[in-house]
Every structure is written in C-alpha cells, then in structure tokens.
Amino acid sequence: MVRLKIKELQDFIARFSANASKSKLEQTKLNLLRINDILSEIEANIEPLKNQSEKAKKYLSLREELRSIEIGLFLYNIDTYKTKLEELMKDIDVINSQKTDEESRLSVLQNLKENLRNELEEVIAKMDIKEGRCLRSSNPSRK
C-alpha cells in the first residue's frame, strides 16, 4: 500500500511537474514574443535616432563654428574701432594745434590792427593839427 501511495504521489508530481513545465514554457514563449516586439520597436527607432543624432552633432558643430566666427568678427571690429579712434585722436590733436596756432595768429593780427588804428588816429590828429595851421596861415583875415 505504501508503494501504491508512493506511485500515486510520483504520478501526481509528474503531472504537476509537466503542467508547471508547460505553464512555464508558455510563459517563456509569451515573454519571448514580448521581447521580440520590443526589439522590433527598438530596431524601428534606431535609424530615426541615428538621423537625429547626426543632425544634433552637425548643429553643435555649426553652432561652435558660428561662435568662433562671431568672436573673430568681434575682435576684428574692436581692432578696427581702436585704429579709427587712434586716427580721430590724432586728428583732434592736429585740429587743436591748428586752433592754438590760429588763435595766436588772430591775437597777433588783432594787436597789429589795434596798433595800426592807434597810429592812424595819431596821423589823422597830426594832419588835423597841420591842416588847422595851414588854414590859419592862409586866412589871416579871420584872425
């Protein structure tokens, strides 16, 4: 009887084991199907992702190139403006020097004009005095 019970137990374990194995096998097949679906989905996305990656790399490269060009242009403009500023400062110095020279010249001319005016007034005064003498000496009856 014990042998019979052991035999029944062995049969039960074999059936349970077979059912469990079938269930595990079915579960494994379903998992493999899911994995295959996921792999198909990933493989379908690989090419667009590669394209996006290449575009992103190109964008970053172009952005860096643009940045370098902008920095170069900025430095060029600084040098250009610095050169123009130096030229303008030299021009201002020349103009200020010319202004000082012209102001000195104007001052000299104004002094000369004043001196000539004074001399002219003296000459006119002397002429008036001589004319007055001449008129008195030529017109004795008036006295």
NULODREN-148380 format. One record per residue: residue number from 1; residue in three letters; y, z, x of N, C-alpha, C in turn. Coordinates in Angstrom, 3 decimals. Layout:
<rs>
{r NUM, 'ALA', {Y, Z, X}, {Y, Z, X}, {Y, Z, X}}
...
</rs>
This chain:
<rs>
{r 1, 'MET', {-1.174, 0.000, 0.794}, {0.000, 0.000, 0.000}, {1.266, 0.000, 0.857}}
{r 2, 'VAL', {1.248, 0.730, 1.894}, {2.393, 0.745, 2.788}, {2.577, -0.652, 3.360}}
{r 3, 'ARG', {1.461, -1.290, 3.641}, {1.575, -2.647, 4.191}, {2.204, -3.555, 3.162}}
{r 4, 'LEU', {1.847, -3.355, 1.935}, {2.412, -4.190, 0.887}, {3.908, -3.944, 0.788}}
{r 5, 'LYS', {4.297, -2.727, 0.837}, {5.716, -2.398, 0.760}, {6.458, -2.974, 1.960}}
{r 6, 'ILE', {5.861, -2.899, 3.118}, {6.495, -3.448, 4.325}, {6.619, -4.956, 4.172}}
{r 7, 'LYS', {5.572, -5.574, 3.614}, {5.597, -7.025, 3.430}, {6.687, -7.397, 2.432}}
{r 8, 'GLU', {6.833, -6.627, 1.365}, {7.876, -6.898, 0.378}, {9.254, -6.732, 1.012}}
{r 9, 'LEU', {9.371, -5.686, 1.808}, {10.631, -5.440, 2.483}, {10.964, -6.565, 3.455}}
{r 10, 'GLN', {9.970, -7.044, 4.161}, {10.183, -8.165, 5.082}, {10.584, -9.407, 4.314}}
{r 11, 'ASP', {9.924, -9.674, 3.182}, {10.283, -10.843, 2.364}, {11.715, -10.712, 1.846}}
{r 12, 'PHE', {12.057, -9.500, 1.402}, {13.404, -9.276, 0.888}, {14.434, -9.515, 1.989}}
{r 13, 'ILE', {14.174, -8.976, 3.173}, {15.088, -9.142, 4.307}, {15.192, -10.615, 4.675}}
{r 14, 'ALA', {14.093, -11.329, 4.651}, {14.098, -12.746, 4.992}, {14.925, -13.518, 3.978}}
{r 15, 'ARG', {14.725, -13.212, 2.680}, {15.515, -13.906, 1.651}, {16.991, -13.537, 1.785}}
{r 16, 'PHE', {17.270, -12.221, 1.942}, {18.655, -11.771, 2.075}, {19.287, -12.379, 3.308}}
{r 17, 'SER', {18.526, -12.413, 4.351}, {18.990, -12.970, 5.595}, {19.244, -14.458, 5.444}}
{r 18, 'ALA', {18.354, -15.149, 4.748}, {18.532, -16.586, 4.515}, {19.741, -16.814, 3.651}}
{r 19, 'ASN', {19.921, -16.010, 2.615}, {21.093, -16.148, 1.740}, {22.372, -15.830, 2.510}}
{r 20, 'ALA', {22.323, -14.789, 3.320}, {23.503, -14.417, 4.111}, {23.814, -15.508, 5.115}}
{r 21, 'SER', {22.780, -16.068, 5.715}, {22.992, -17.142, 6.681}, {23.579, -18.355, 6.001}}
{r 22, 'LYS', {23.035, -18.674, 4.797}, {23.581, -19.822, 4.060}, {25.028, -19.562, 3.702}}
{r 23, 'SER', {25.324, -18.350, 3.280}, {26.691, -17.999, 2.910}, {27.608, -18.091, 4.137}}
{r 24, 'LYS', {27.126, -17.561, 5.258}, {27.917, -17.633, 6.483}, {28.096, -19.076, 6.931}}
{r 25, 'LEU', {27.017, -19.853, 6.769}, {27.095, -21.263, 7.143}, {28.107, -21.988, 6.263}}
{r 26, 'GLU', {28.077, -21.706, 4.970}, {29.044, -22.319, 4.045}, {30.464, -21.888, 4.418}}
{r 27, 'GLN', {30.634, -20.618, 4.715}, {31.943, -20.102, 5.091}, {32.419, -20.770, 6.378}}
{r 28, 'THR', {31.510, -20.954, 7.311}, {31.846, -21.609, 8.570}, {32.235, -23.057, 8.333}}
{r 29, 'LYS', {31.496, -23.745, 7.445}, {31.845, -25.131, 7.119}, {33.236, -25.206, 6.501}}
{r 30, 'LEU', {33.536, -24.275, 5.592}, {34.865, -24.260, 4.969}, {35.951, -23.979, 6.022}}
{r 31, 'ASN', {35.660, -23.064, 6.916}, {36.626, -22.760, 7.987}, {36.844, -23.979, 8.882}}
{r 32, 'LEU', {35.740, -24.690, 9.182}, {35.875, -25.903, 9.995}, {36.706, -26.959, 9.271}}
{r 33, 'LEU', {36.513, -27.089, 7.958}, {37.324, -28.041, 7.177}, {38.806, -27.653, 7.244}}
{r 34, 'ARG', {39.087, -26.370, 7.094}, {40.478, -25.911, 7.178}, {41.054, -26.202, 8.563}}
{r 35, 'ILE', {40.258, -25.918, 9.580}, {40.711, -26.173, 10.956}, {40.965, -27.661, 11.159}}
{r 36, 'ASN', {40.085, -28.513, 10.664}, {40.286, -29.958, 10.781}, {41.550, -30.395, 10.052}}
{r 37, 'ASP', {41.787, -29.828, 8.865}, {43.019, -30.151, 8.134}, {44.253, -29.735, 8.938}}
{r 38, 'ILE', {44.178, -28.547, 9.503}, {45.315, -28.057, 10.302}, {45.521, -28.942, 11.521}}
{r 39, 'LEU', {44.428, -29.317, 12.185}, {44.545, -30.206, 13.353}, {45.130, -31.554, 12.965}}
{r 40, 'SER', {44.711, -32.093, 11.821}, {45.263, -33.369, 11.351}, {46.756, -33.239, 11.102}}
{r 41, 'GLU', {47.145, -32.123, 10.504}, {48.556, -31.880, 10.221}, {49.345, -31.780, 11.527}}
{r 42, 'ILE', {48.798, -31.063, 12.489}, {49.459, -30.903, 13.794}, {49.547, -32.243, 14.502}}
{r 43, 'GLU', {48.456, -33.013, 14.492}, {48.460, -34.317, 15.152}, {49.461, -35.254, 14.494}}
{r 44, 'ALA', {49.612, -35.141, 13.177}, {50.591, -35.982, 12.483}, {52.016, -35.599, 12.878}}
{r 45, 'ASN', {52.223, -34.342, 13.226}, {53.570, -33.876, 13.590}, {53.877, -34.058, 15.065}}
{r 46, 'ILE', {52.884, -34.326, 15.875}, {53.098, -34.412, 17.328}, {54.064, -35.546, 17.681}}
{r 47, 'GLU', {53.880, -36.724, 17.152}, {54.732, -37.870, 17.511}, {56.195, -37.646, 17.105}}
{r 48, 'PRO', {56.454, -37.230, 15.843}, {57.865, -36.953, 15.498}, {58.467, -35.841, 16.361}}
{r 49, 'LEU', {57.660, -34.843, 16.693}, {58.171, -33.765, 17.550}, {58.476, -34.269, 18.955}}
{r 50, 'LYS', {57.639, -35.178, 19.463}, {57.913, -35.782, 20.775}, {59.232, -36.549, 20.723}}
{r 51, 'ASN', {59.435, -37.324, 19.637}, {60.682, -38.086, 19.486}, {61.883, -37.144, 19.437}}
{r 52, 'GLN', {61.751, -36.073, 18.662}, {62.847, -35.106, 18.591}, {63.102, -34.474, 19.947}}
{r 53, 'SER', {62.047, -34.182, 20.665}, {62.188, -33.577, 21.996}, {62.916, -34.529, 22.939}}
{r 54, 'GLU', {62.546, -35.799, 22.907}, {63.203, -36.790, 23.772}, {64.672, -36.936, 23.407}}
{r 55, 'LYS', {64.973, -36.955, 22.101}, {66.370, -37.051, 21.669}, {67.163, -35.824, 22.114}}
{r 56, 'ALA', {66.544, -34.663, 21.991}, {67.230, -33.435, 22.401}, {67.499, -33.443, 23.906}}
{r 57, 'LYS', {66.531, -33.888, 24.696}, {66.727, -33.969, 26.148}, {67.836, -34.954, 26.486}}
{r 58, 'LYS', {67.844, -36.102, 25.803}, {68.876, -37.107, 26.044}, {70.249, -36.549, 25.661}}
{r 59, 'TYR', {70.307, -35.858, 24.518}, {71.560, -35.258, 24.082}, {72.072, -34.272, 25.125}}
{r 60, 'LEU', {71.200, -33.398, 25.604}, {71.611, -32.408, 26.598}, {72.091, -33.076, 27.883}}
{r 61, 'SER', {71.391, -34.144, 28.277}, {71.786, -34.877, 29.476}, {73.165, -35.521, 29.293}}
{r 62, 'LEU', {73.351, -36.160, 28.142}, {74.642, -36.809, 27.872}, {75.763, -35.777, 27.739}}
{r 63, 'ARG', {75.446, -34.645, 27.119}, {76.459, -33.595, 26.985}, {76.881, -33.089, 28.356}}
{r 64, 'GLU', {75.934, -32.913, 29.251}, {76.245, -32.454, 30.605}, {77.064, -33.505, 31.360}}
{r 65, 'GLU', {76.694, -34.774, 31.174}, {77.449, -35.857, 31.816}, {78.878, -35.897, 31.287}}
{r 66, 'LEU', {79.029, -35.747, 29.970}, {80.366, -35.727, 29.367}, {81.170, -34.545, 29.911}}
{r 67, 'ARG', {80.541, -33.414, 30.030}, {81.229, -32.233, 30.553}, {81.708, -32.492, 31.981}}
{r 68, 'SER', {80.857, -33.103, 32.785}, {81.244, -33.413, 34.165}, {82.418, -34.390, 34.196}}
{r 69, 'ILE', {82.365, -35.390, 33.325}, {83.449, -36.378, 33.269}, {84.739, -35.704, 32.822}}
{r 70, 'GLU', {84.650, -34.843, 31.819}, {85.849, -34.159, 31.332}, {86.452, -33.267, 32.418}}
{r 71, 'ILE', {85.597, -32.578, 33.161}, {86.091, -31.733, 34.253}, {86.755, -32.592, 35.320}}
{r 72, 'GLY', {86.125, -33.722, 35.653}, {86.712, -34.632, 36.640}, {88.053, -35.165, 36.182}}
{r 73, 'LEU', {88.129, -35.544, 34.909}, {89.391, -36.040, 34.350}, {90.448, -34.951, 34.373}}
{r 74, 'PHE', {90.062, -33.743, 34.024}, {90.989, -32.616, 34.042}, {91.543, -32.394, 35.447}}
{r 75, 'LEU', {90.655, -32.409, 36.439}, {91.104, -32.228, 37.824}, {91.998, -33.377, 38.280}}
{r 76, 'TYR', {91.634, -34.606, 37.871}, {92.465, -35.765, 38.210}, {93.854, -35.612, 37.600}}
{r 77, 'ASN', {93.906, -35.206, 36.332}, {95.199, -35.022, 35.667}, {96.017, -33.938, 36.349}}
{r 78, 'ILE', {95.356, -32.871, 36.775}, {96.076, -31.802, 37.476}, {96.689, -32.354, 38.764}}
{r 79, 'ASP', {95.906, -33.111, 39.525}, {96.426, -33.693, 40.772}, {97.572, -34.650, 40.498}}
{r 80, 'THR', {97.411, -35.478, 39.465}, {98.450, -36.441, 39.114}, {99.733, -35.721, 38.711}}
{r 81, 'TYR', {99.592, -34.716, 37.853}, {100.779, -33.979, 37.402}, {101.415, -33.213, 38.559}}
{r 82, 'LYS', {100.587, -32.691, 39.467}, {101.118, -31.983, 40.617}, {101.937, -32.933, 41.492}}
{r 83, 'THR', {101.410, -34.144, 41.715}, {102.125, -35.143, 42.511}, {103.441, -35.525, 41.832}}
{r 84, 'LYS', {103.386, -35.768, 40.523}, {104.612, -36.122, 39.789}, {105.624, -34.985, 39.835}}
{r 85, 'LEU', {105.142, -33.756, 39.717}, {106.036, -32.600, 39.775}, {106.704, -32.502, 41.147}}
{r 86, 'GLU', {105.923, -32.730, 42.192}, {106.497, -32.693, 43.541}, {107.559, -33.774, 43.695}}
{r 87, 'GLU', {107.293, -34.975, 43.168}, {108.285, -36.053, 43.246}, {109.543, -35.683, 42.464}}
{r 88, 'LEU', {109.355, -35.103, 41.286}, {110.506, -34.692, 40.482}, {111.313, -33.597, 41.186}}
{r 89, 'MET', {110.617, -32.676, 41.831}, {111.325, -31.618, 42.555}, {112.136, -32.209, 43.711}}
{r 90, 'LYS', {111.557, -33.199, 44.403}, {112.301, -33.873, 45.477}, {113.507, -34.589, 44.898}}
{r 91, 'ASP', {113.320, -35.281, 43.757}, {114.435, -35.971, 43.109}, {115.527, -34.981, 42.711}}
{r 92, 'ILE', {115.126, -33.819, 42.196}, {116.104, -32.797, 41.817}, {116.864, -32.318, 43.045}}
{r 93, 'ASP', {116.156, -32.129, 44.146}, {116.825, -31.703, 45.387}, {117.831, -32.756, 45.847}}
{r 94, 'VAL', {117.423, -34.033, 45.782}, {118.321, -35.121, 46.188}, {119.537, -35.158, 45.264}}
{r 95, 'ILE', {119.282, -35.037, 43.966}, {120.395, -35.084, 42.997}, {121.324, -33.892, 43.211}}
{r 96, 'ASN', {120.767, -32.706, 43.435}, {121.610, -31.530, 43.684}, {122.422, -31.703, 44.967}}
{r 97, 'SER', {121.800, -32.283, 45.975}, {122.520, -32.538, 47.226}, {123.652, -33.537, 46.986}}
{r 98, 'GLN', {123.339, -34.599, 46.249}, {124.370, -35.599, 45.940}, {125.484, -34.967, 45.099}}
{r 99, 'LYS', {125.099, -34.106, 44.172}, {126.089, -33.436, 43.324}, {127.022, -32.576, 44.186}}
{r 100, 'THR', {126.442, -31.827, 45.109}, {127.243, -30.993, 46.002}, {128.177, -31.849, 46.844}}
{r 101, 'ASP', {127.655, -32.965, 47.366}, {128.482, -33.878, 48.163}, {129.616, -34.442, 47.324}}
{r 102, 'GLU', {129.286, -34.855, 46.092}, {130.311, -35.440, 45.227}, {131.343, -34.397, 44.810}}
{r 103, 'GLU', {130.882, -33.162, 44.580}, {131.842, -32.097, 44.233}, {132.774, -31.824, 45.406}}
{r 104, 'SER', {132.233, -31.832, 46.626}, {133.072, -31.637, 47.817}, {134.065, -32.781, 47.945}}
{r 105, 'ARG', {133.564, -33.976, 47.750}, {134.429, -35.161, 47.827}, {135.521, -35.107, 46.763}}
{r 106, 'LEU', {135.148, -34.701, 45.548}, {136.120, -34.578, 44.458}, {137.174, -33.540, 44.808}}
{r 107, 'SER', {136.741, -32.430, 45.367}, {137.681, -31.385, 45.759}, {138.662, -31.911, 46.807}}
{r 108, 'VAL', {138.135, -32.640, 47.779}, {138.997, -33.224, 48.819}, {139.977, -34.206, 48.181}}
{r 109, 'LEU', {139.489, -35.051, 47.279}, {140.366, -36.030, 46.630}, {141.417, -35.345, 45.755}}
{r 110, 'GLN', {141.015, -34.250, 45.065}, {141.994, -33.531, 44.247}, {143.077, -32.895, 45.126}}
{r 111, 'ASN', {142.640, -32.333, 46.269}, {143.632, -31.764, 47.213}, {144.552, -32.859, 47.742}}
{r 112, 'LEU', {143.972, -34.010, 48.090}, {144.770, -35.136, 48.582}, {145.751, -35.600, 47.510}}
{r 113, 'LYS', {145.267, -35.676, 46.281}, {146.121, -36.087, 45.157}, {147.275, -35.094, 44.990}}
{r 114, 'GLU', {146.955, -33.804, 45.061}, {147.987, -32.768, 44.922}, {149.003, -32.876, 46.059}}
{r 115, 'ASN', {148.501, -33.097, 47.273}, {149.393, -33.255, 48.424}, {150.283, -34.484, 48.261}}
{r 116, 'LEU', {149.662, -35.589, 47.790}, {150.451, -36.810, 47.590}, {151.493, -36.616, 46.486}}
{r 117, 'ARG', {151.100, -35.901, 45.429}, {152.046, -35.626, 44.343}, {153.235, -34.805, 44.865}}
{r 118, 'ASN', {152.923, -33.804, 45.681}, {153.991, -32.970, 46.248}, {154.889, -33.804, 47.160}}
{r 119, 'GLU', {154.290, -34.638, 47.987}, {155.077, -35.500, 48.874}, {155.928, -36.459, 48.066}}
{r 120, 'LEU', {155.338, -37.016, 46.992}, {156.075, -37.942, 46.136}, {157.266, -37.232, 45.497}}
{r 121, 'GLU', {157.010, -36.023, 45.034}, {158.108, -35.261, 44.417}, {159.213, -34.983, 45.446}}
{r 122, 'GLU', {158.803, -34.686, 46.685}, {159.787, -34.442, 47.748}, {160.586, -35.714, 48.037}}
{r 123, 'VAL', {159.865, -36.851, 48.095}, {160.544, -38.132, 48.368}, {161.505, -38.451, 47.230}}
{r 124, 'ILE', {161.067, -38.236, 45.984}, {161.930, -38.514, 44.825}, {163.149, -37.602, 44.866}}
{r 125, 'ALA', {162.910, -36.341, 45.226}, {164.027, -35.396, 45.302}, {165.007, -35.837, 46.391}}
{r 126, 'LYS', {164.484, -36.265, 47.525}, {165.355, -36.718, 48.609}, {166.103, -37.965, 48.185}}
{r 127, 'MET', {165.411, -38.855, 47.459}, {166.074, -40.085, 47.002}, {167.184, -39.744, 46.011}}
{r 128, 'ASP', {166.884, -38.782, 45.138}, {167.901, -38.375, 44.170}, {169.120, -37.811, 44.897}}
{r 129, 'ILE', {168.868, -37.057, 45.942}, {169.975, -36.470, 46.710}, {170.759, -37.588, 47.397}}
{r 130, 'LYS', {170.074, -38.542, 48.008}, {170.754, -39.630, 48.694}, {171.478, -40.513, 47.681}}
{r 131, 'GLU', {170.876, -40.748, 46.561}, {171.493, -41.571, 45.526}, {172.751, -40.875, 45.013}}
{r 132, 'GLY', {172.645, -39.580, 44.874}, {173.805, -38.813, 44.431}, {174.923, -38.907, 45.443}}
{r 133, 'ARG', {174.682, -38.917, 46.724}, {175.686, -39.049, 47.766}, {176.276, -40.443, 47.752}}
{r 134, 'CYS', {175.360, -41.401, 47.560}, {175.829, -42.781, 47.544}, {176.763, -43.006, 46.363}}
{r 135, 'LEU', {176.426, -42.462, 45.264}, {177.250, -42.639, 44.073}, {178.606, -41.947, 44.269}}
{r 136, 'ARG', {178.662, -40.845, 44.898}, {179.908, -40.142, 45.121}, {180.786, -40.873, 46.127}}
{r 137, 'SER', {180.125, -41.394, 47.179}, {180.926, -42.073, 48.175}, {181.371, -43.443, 47.682}}
{r 138, 'SER', {180.715, -44.121, 46.858}, {181.130, -45.424, 46.387}, {182.090, -45.281, 45.203}}
{r 139, 'ASN', {182.168, -44.178, 44.602}, {183.011, -43.978, 43.442}, {184.001, -42.813, 43.721}}
{r 140, 'PRO', {185.009, -43.032, 44.600}, {185.914, -41.960, 44.974}, {186.844, -41.569, 43.820}}
{r 141, 'SER', {187.069, -42.417, 42.871}, {187.966, -42.118, 41.781}, {187.410, -41.088, 40.831}}
{r 142, 'ARG', {186.231, -40.924, 40.829}, {185.578, -39.981, 39.909}, {185.866, -38.538, 40.336}}
{r 143, 'LYS', {186.190, -38.377, 41.535}, {186.375, -37.009, 42.016}, {187.565, -36.494, 41.382}}
</rs>
